[in-house]
Amino acid sequence: MKKILLSIVLLIISIVYLITSLSKKTLYVSSMSMDVDNPIHFHPLFLRINLNISDTQLAYYDITLVPVYLLIVVSLILVSLAMKKNKNN
């Protein structure tokens, strides 16, 4: 039961991480000292936000999805171990 509870907590943490990363209306880019809109592009390992500074200069802000994938894998492993343990009992 503890493994299933821990896996649920890990999944909730991964969802919260994604929501907090995506919920920012503006991003502050310190090297350019400006606020920009948040257009998001999804890629398999990261979320890329195009800062669209000007027509000739493109800048991107990347949010990695690797922690989310790792938390999901650990959660699935914990659930499968808990189910295997319950099946053996």
C-alpha positions as a Python dict, from the first residue, in 0.01 Angstrom:
ca = {
    (1, 'M'): (0, 0, 0),
    (2, 'K'): (288, 234, 76),
    (3, 'K'): (430, 180, -273),
    (4, 'I'): (102, 268, -440),
    (5, 'L'): (64, 577, -223),
    (6, 'L'): (420, 683, -305),
    (7, 'S'): (359, 629, -677),
    (8, 'I'): (47, 844, -665),
    (9, 'V'): (241, 1119, -487),
    (10, 'L'): (515, 1103, -754),
    (11, 'L'): (258, 1131, -1031),
    (12, 'I'): (99, 1431, -862),
    (13, 'I'): (442, 1594, -828),
    (14, 'S'): (508, 1544, -1199),
    (15, 'I'): (174, 1701, -1289),
    (16, 'V'): (237, 1995, -1056),
    (17, 'Y'): (581, 2046, -1212),
    (18, 'L'): (428, 2067, -1559),
    (19, 'I'): (150, 2299, -1451),
    (20, 'T'): (383, 2538, -1271),
    (21, 'S'): (623, 2540, -1565),
    (22, 'L'): (347, 2616, -1813),
    (23, 'S'): (132, 2850, -1611),
    (24, 'K'): (362, 3150, -1630),
    (25, 'K'): (201, 3420, -1841),
    (26, 'T'): (532, 3593, -1901),
    (27, 'L'): (893, 3493, -1869),
    (28, 'Y'): (1167, 3727, -1759),
    (29, 'V'): (1480, 3686, -1965),
    (30, 'S'): (1759, 3846, -1768),
    (31, 'S'): (2011, 3863, -2053),
    (32, 'M'): (1768, 4070, -2259),
    (33, 'S'): (1587, 4240, -1968),
    (34, 'M'): (1239, 4211, -2106),
    (35, 'D'): (910, 4028, -2057),
    (36, 'V'): (778, 3821, -2345),
    (37, 'D'): (470, 3611, -2428),
    (38, 'N'): (471, 3236, -2373),
    (39, 'P'): (414, 3045, -2699),
    (40, 'I'): (481, 2677, -2627),
    (41, 'H'): (602, 2405, -2865),
    (42, 'F'): (600, 2043, -2748),
    (43, 'H'): (897, 1813, -2818),
    (44, 'P'): (953, 1460, -2681),
    (45, 'L'): (1213, 1556, -2420),
    (46, 'F'): (1135, 1922, -2356),
    (47, 'L'): (889, 2205, -2398),
    (48, 'R'): (1030, 2487, -2605),
    (49, 'I'): (899, 2837, -2559),
    (50, 'N'): (974, 3071, -2845),
    (51, 'L'): (1058, 3412, -2705),
    (52, 'N'): (1037, 3567, -3054),
    (53, 'I'): (1260, 3863, -2979),
    (54, 'S'): (1269, 3990, -3336),
    (55, 'D'): (1230, 3857, -3688),
    (56, 'T'): (1601, 3789, -3731),
    (57, 'Q'): (1692, 3680, -3377),
    (58, 'L'): (1519, 3380, -3220),
    (59, 'A'): (1558, 3283, -2856),
    (60, 'Y'): (1414, 2978, -2685),
    (61, 'Y'): (1338, 2886, -2326),
    (62, 'D'): (1344, 2507, -2273),
    (63, 'I'): (1169, 2319, -1994),
    (64, 'T'): (1293, 1963, -1967),
    (65, 'L'): (1044, 1679, -1937),
    (66, 'V'): (1300, 1423, -1820),
    (67, 'P'): (1207, 1461, -1448),
    (68, 'V'): (843, 1401, -1536),
    (69, 'Y'): (930, 1088, -1733),
    (70, 'L'): (1151, 959, -1452),
    (71, 'L'): (879, 1015, -1191),
    (72, 'I'): (624, 835, -1409),
    (73, 'V'): (858, 539, -1463),
    (74, 'V'): (933, 513, -1090),
    (75, 'S'): (560, 533, -1017),
    (76, 'L'): (482, 256, -1265),
    (77, 'I'): (756, 37, -1117),
    (78, 'L'): (622, 93, -765),
    (79, 'V'): (267, 10, -873),
    (80, 'S'): (380, -307, -1052),
    (81, 'L'): (584, -416, -747),
    (82, 'A'): (288, -353, -518),
    (83, 'M'): (55, -550, -743),
    (84, 'K'): (304, -835, -772),
    (85, 'K'): (338, -845, -393),
    (86, 'N'): (-42, -848, -351),
    (87, 'K'): (-75, -1124, -613),
    (88, 'N'): (175, -1343, -428),
    (89, 'N'): (-15, -1307, -100),
}
